[in-house]
Each structure stands twice: as C-alpha cells, then as structure tokens.
Amino acid sequence: MVRRHVVILPALCWNQRRRDFYAVTADVSTEGIRFRSSSLLAAGEDLTCSIRHVGTLEARIARAAGQEFIVSVRGGRATLAELARQFVTLARAQDLQPEPIRAHRRIVPKQKIVQITTASGQAFLGHVLNVSASGIALLVDQELEIGAMIQVGQKSATVMRHFTHGVGAAFAEPFAPSAVHEAMAF
C-alpha cells in the first residue's frame, strides 16, 4: 500500500506549449506529487511548477485522469530527499486526513451542459466537471444547500458538498458502472 501525505498547496505550472495554469497539490507519495487542476493534461508532458512554500521544480506528468495528474520530479537523490522532507513537514503542519478512496471511476463526459432542477421547480444549466456511477461534480451559478434534492437531467441527486463555483452531488440511484462512459447522456 502506498502511503500518501495529504498536503494542499497552490501552484502555478507551465511549459513551452501551454500557458500558465493554476493547480493545487492533493498529496505526495512515492508515486509523485498529485495535483488537481481545471486544465486537462496528458501523461508525458514536462512541466515547471512553482509551488507555494516549496519553490520551483521541474517535473514530468506520470499519469493524468480528468482533473487530476501525478508528476514525478526531476533531480538527484539529495534533491528528491529534501523535497520529500519539505512536503512531509508541510503535510504534518496542515494535519489533513486523506480522502476516502473512491468506489467508482470518474470520467468527463462529452455532454458537459446539463439541466438542473431544484425541488421548488427552478431550472438552470450546469456544467459537468466529472461523473461516476454514484455522483457528479457540477459548476453552477446558483446557490444550492448541502442536502438539497435536485434533478440532474432525468437523474435525482442530493447535494453533498460545495467547492469553488460548484457542488458535488450523489445520485439517489447510482448508474450501473457500465453506463458511465464519455457518450453517456443525462
């Protein structure tokens, strides 16, 4: 089992082909540094990342899936050992608990605009960030309370969490895992 040290730090990343974009570290492990970003990235891309409280480092994307990517840092053993010490120290200072392991794979569907209807009948459009068999992450312009029942297209869901400009909702009745694919419709 890979030991992950949860540490949340803002970062600015870039490379020769890509303009500056923001990312946030999620955790650090022997696999590398896991980031979250609204930019969709690809494995194999080289990046320069300036991470608050850590500094600037050169890295290569080892894995990318949806809004998350993992980088391996370039440098010798001494550099990597010092970087690991910095991250572990920062993780301990933040004292954050690791996220629960997700039971269902998340994908980014081709249909990104979906109608959302509240229990009172108010309807508006939302932008799908990602979806799994059990839930969905949406960017919304409306304020939705945690615990509120909503319709996402034809699917009933409950708002479970807030994040900047959006919500995470759990479906009342999950999709079959085989029904979760890029071409799925709501």
Protein Blocks (a to p, Z undefined) as FASTA:
>chain_A
ZZddddddddddddfkbccdddddfbdcfkbccdddfbdcdehiacddddehkbpcdddd
fbdchjbccdddeddfklmmmmmmmmmmmmmmnopacddddfbdcdddfblbdcdddfko
pacddddfbdcfkbccdddfbdcdehiacdehjaccddfbdcehiacdddfbdcdfklgc
fkbcZZ
